[in-house]
Amino acid sequence: MDLVRLPALKQVALRLSAEGGRVLYLAQDRATGRIFTLPAKLAHALRLSQQAVNDPAQVTQVRERLDEDQAREAFGFLHMVRSARATDLLRKKPFNPLFANIPLFDPSPVQRYLEGVARLCVGPQVFGALFALALLCFLMGVQNDWAIAQEFERAFSIEALLSFGLIAPALKVIHELGHVLAATRYGVRVKQAGIMLVGLYPMPFVDVTDADMTAPRRARIAISLAGIITDLFIGGLAFVAWHLTEGSYFHVLLGNIVVFSTLNSILFNANPLIKLDGYYALFDALGMRNFYTRAASMLKDVTAWFGSFGQNGALPRSWGQAGMLGYALGTLVYRLNILWIIAAGLMPKYLGGGVLLTLWGALVMFVAPMMRAAPSGASLGTNGFRRRALWCGGLTAMVAVLGIWVQWSFSVVVPVSVDTGGRYQMTARSSGHLEAPVHSGLVEAGAVLVLQDNAVLRDDLALLAQEMIGAEAVLDSVRGEDPAKAKAAQDKITSLTERQHILEGEIANLRLVASHSGLFVPMERLQPGQWLNSGQSVGAFLPDTGHAYLTGDVPERYVTLYQASLQSADLKIGKTYQSVDVAGLELREVMQLDRESGTRSWQLTVQLPNQVPSQMLGQPGHIRLRFERAPAWRHAVFWWQGVVEKYREAQMLDRANFLQ
């Protein structure tokens, strides 16, 4: 019996790995770095063959222990490795600017100088330091009332996007350094470092794939998590610095670093639905190597089965395969969701740029992987082309039919609450200082709600009384002697009397009294001695009688639909749903412009005959307005019109801020 060509085995490294309650046999081609999972029988044959290569004296023993089938399998494996190596090394790979790795240097010689830093930075002590940093950030967040939330709300502003474009590569360098330190701590060689083009955007990368062959599972998990932990440290330290600084571009830059470091770790690096650090850490912990690849292959088989009407591909045949298919669909849905977030966040603000960035995201997440995995035209054959053309044509026809014939109603959900800012609002009737504290709660009819004092009014009333006495004395002295002077004196008394009534009314209005029993809720920060102008809001009074009125702001783009084709309305308060008579709805224009968008405000009022106002406080609701039914293409046009309107609103706001 002849042995296989044993010298080729010198370029194959074998490793045994116990993971997930089972034993894995791994082989790595040192020339290309590709790793293969082997059956136990083939791994045993390769191990015996390597013994013969390393010690020629054992060739005879190896011949006796290897049967024909084992030798044939080993030879077939080596032939497959050489064929794969020739494919990887000899064929000219098409340049894909959306996903291209450009190696720059080999960092392994530098790793020995990082061993001391690696021992200090990698280990259980890191979690203690991270916990202490998180506690410090929590205390600072409570102190500044979590003002950092404003930075997250401005994540899609042009300033934030430009800052991200500038600082992301630098942050990624620190992120990759975390991987390098962890790999150095566990004796894993970092083969190369360089630049990875992601949609023509350069990002640093390091290659630590040697960990798959040289490191135990716990070490591989630590290496994968090192980048995420590094991002959390960067975000925490940036938050501390952001809290301690203010009023400069450096402060804004620190806020952007907090946003990008935390969002990048949570949404991307730590997410197992993307083949990044979180994926490798999770599936290493579960002992499921190549799960992403197997799940993608399962999804490809299922789509091929549907696309060929059952002639190609396959459906899941076990619960494990069904789980892989579910994971693949989850990754697809997640990428679609990220694409939608990009579109919804950017297109309303930067119409043209938002469309370009959305298309860029679609190319990166969908088109580029399809380009890399697409089969050659020759492999499809004539039947394959016909089948694909039939499938694409049928799909296009189905989309067209759905766009024309499928209809559903336009609708909008309007948040509503009791009308404390209008119908039930209480305002000061006269100007004056608040004399007594204002308390909230249930009150009876006639109870004093707000008590003010105005010394000027009282002094004016006293002076007016003195003038009245003088005017009456003049009238008494000229009555019967000089009719003209008597008439002038009488006119003055009449004028003084009118002024007296006005002053007495203003003084009486310094006391706000409840007209009915009900609930009074004062405005916040009303303190004794505070000056209140006439017409200034002091709170809301919700009576125990009458109908309750709820109000909410309606987006301006739905006003035309409301006026032309309102069909029905449903109100949800808590977990209770009820239909609302559209005749009891009132839509009116508020005579003011929204300062942020520059659009007009429209207010919807809902009357609830079975509810009293005092019972509706603290019970916000949502009313769904349904309009006419329309085909899908009209909904798409309406959505696009909304995007354009939001873009124009954003432009108006930017111009207003620029002028200011």
Buried (B, 14 or more C-beta within 10 A) or exposed (E): EEBBEBEBBEBBBBBEBEBBEEEBBBBBBEBBBBBBEBEEEBBBBBBBBBBBBEEEEBBEEBBEBBEEEBBEBBBEBBEEBBEBBEEBEEEEEEEEEBBBEEEEEBBBEEBEEBEEBBEEBBEEEBEEEBEEBEEBBEEBBEEEEEEBEEBBEBBBBBEBBEBBEEBBEEBBEBBBBBBBBBBBBBBBBBBBBBBBBBBEEBBBBBBBBBBBBBBEBEBBBBBBBBBBBBBBBBBBBBBBBBBEBEEEEEBBBBBBBBBBBBBBBBBBBBBBBBBBBBBBBBBBBEBBBEBBEBBBBBBEBBBBBEBBEEEBBEEBEEEEBEBBBBBBBEBBEBBEEBBEEBBBBBBBBBBEEBBEBBEBBBBBBBEBBEEEEEEEEEEBEEEBEEBEEEBEEEEEEEEEEEBEEEEEBBBBEBEBBBBBEEBBBBBBBBBBBBBEEBEEEEBEEEEEBBBBBBEEBBEBBEEBEEBBEEBBEBBEEBEEEEEEBBEBBBEBBEEBEEBBEBBEEBBEBBBBBBEBBBBBBBBEEBEEEEEBEEEEBBBBBBBBEBEBBBBBBBBBBBBEBBEEBBBBBBBBBEEEEEEBEEEBBEBEEEEEEBEEBBBEBBBBBBBBEEBBBBBBBEBBBEBBBBBEEBBBEBBEEBEEEBBEBBBBBBBBBEEEEEEE
